[in-house]
């Protein structure tokens, strides 16, 4: 329940922590560590999973309600802004960079407004399904690895890719055991994007040559956009195989000589 409350609080600051409630519910539904928290004689715990979902929702409502009542227009403003935000040169998503050269802008906006949320939801479903396969092998639903994979799906397929998104991944690099090569590669791609994008904007605004063959700024942006995209797709799978870095005190010690796989 504590985790559900914390995710509800997280939702009050940013919407994306709400997606982690789903794998947490699946973790509780399947009985937690090793399934040992299942009610006697039951294969699943739907009551516990529902309670987790309700606690998370109630926490988010309690925090948001005073602001929604005191200033509904201001409270709604951020949601309205994100809903109306267009896929353009400032969003730097794979949708903009893959579609912009080939289709008209209005057509791209219409297509992405459907494809982006649909593919994001499909990535969530895939992460949960692959987590279920791991649960059948190990006996514990890997809700933290699944949450990390879902985050990768969101970052990759959302219509906007903001610079702050890298900060969202950092806790996952801490909570899960992944090879430092993945971390360094992602930070390198993000650094290329961070430096290149502002130099590219400057070149565009000042009337300087800004094509892909005119200098490193535009090339760094391309490296950043597609480098991050490839790495997010790879990390989706790497996270799903990774072990957590923390210890569940309720989980019994593994037999001597057992070596858990590492991503």
Phi, psi and omega in degrees: 000327179299317179298321179296318178296316181296322178292324175296320176295319178300321178299327180294336178266317179216145185292325192299330178300340180297332182292338182284348178295325181299306178296330176295319177297320179293325176298314180289321180303323183267010172094014177069210183297116179068010181071015187283351181259012177289145174301150183305128177077009183246146177271337182222162180235075182295329180295314179296318180295318178295321179297319178298314180298317181294321179297317179296315180295315181298318178300314180297320180294315181300321181286320184280330188304313180301321180288323179294325180282316183289324181212074186302322181292317178293319179296322182281344190301315183293322178294319179296317180300312181294324179293326182268352185297134182269156174276108183215195185295340181273347184272327176054039175268166178295334180296313181297313186287335180271332185259330187309318183286348192244335183228159181295155186300311183297323177295318179299317180300316181294317182294313183293327180298338177261311185296320184298304180296325180295314181290327175298314179296322177296322178294324176297315181297319180296317180299315180294322180294316179292328174295323177296320178297319178292323178299320180296332180276316189261341179091351179233130179288124186278074190291328178288312174302320178294320178299318180295319178295319177299320178298318177299318178299319179295312182297323182286321193252353176292152185288346179237138173235094183279154179302330183293345186300331178300324179296331180291330181281334186306314179301328180290326176293335179275319185282340184238146179275105176232152178300137183297342177299322177295318181296312181297319181296318181293317179296324178294316178296320180292325178294318177301318178295313184298319179282315185295321188296319183284326175292326178290316177301318179298317179297320180294312183293328182270002177078015179280160176303129187227015178285170183296335180261006186263355180165176186285335185303306180295323179295322179295323178297315179298316178300317181294313183297307185279332175295314178296321181299312180297318182291324177295319177298319179291318181294333175307314180280322180298315180299321182295336179265349189283154174265152178285156181267352181255167182248129173277112186296341180274352184271130181292151179298147179285151180302148179301139178088351179284131181242115180283144178294147177238144180286000000 
